[in-house]
Amino acid sequence: MSADAKSIELAIAAGQAAKSKKATEVIALDVSERLVLTDMFVLATGNNDRQVRAIVDAVDEAMTKAGLKLSLIHISEPTRLG
């Protein structure tokens, strides 16, 4: 069973909020069949700390407007290969 329409709608809103702050590589993953914790993960890339924080704030605002409270935000440190 895949994510319900509301979860997909919220993931789209989160992705659009991230894109509004120029996030790149915005991906929504349907994890509803694998996890009971959530239906969707939305991943996005920012170019620097300032941009990432702006992306997080925009997504948080969009989800708050939709009536949700974010329970976890994970910001990973940049990984350099090579």
Order of alpha helices (4+ residues) and beta strands (2+ residues): alpha-beta-beta-alpha
